Amino acid sequence: MELSSALDYVIAISGILIIVVSFVWNIYEVFFHKETKAPRSGDSTDSAIR
C-alpha cells in the first residue's frame, strides 16, 4: 500500500483511531461500566432458583 497524498494519511490515521477507540470503549463497557451499575431489586443472581 503506497500512501501518496496527505488525504491517504488522514484516512489511514482516522481508521486506526476508530479501531483503537472502539476497542478501548468495549473494554471499558465490559470491565468498568458493568461494575458501577447498581443492581436492581429484581435482578438477583439466584432468581432462577426461586
N, C-alpha and C positions, 0 to 999 in steps of 0.2 A: 504494500500500500504506500503510495507516494503522496505526501502532503505538499501541495504546490502553492497554495494560497493561504491567506490569513483566515478565510472562511472555513477552510478544511480544518485548521487548528481549532477554531471556535466550536465547530460541530463535534470534533473528537473530544475536546475537553468537556463540553457540556454533556455529552453522552456518558463519559466516565463519571462525572459528578452526579448525574441522575442515578446511575447504578450504585454508587457509594452511598448516596443519601437514602435511597430506598432500602439498602441493606442495613444501614445503621438504624433507620426508623423501625424496621421489622425486629431487630434485636431489642430495641427499646420497648416495643409493644409486648414482646414475649416475656422479657425478664423483669422490666421495671414497672410498666403500666398495670399489669395484672396484680402485682403485689400491693399497689396503692389503692385499689378498688376496695371499698368497704363491702363485706359480704351482706347480702340482703337476708332478711329473716327466713324467706322461703328457700334459699339456696344453701341447704346443708349437704355435706358430702355423703351422708348416710340416708338421704331421703328415700332411696330406692328400697331400703330395708324396712322402713316403717310402713 
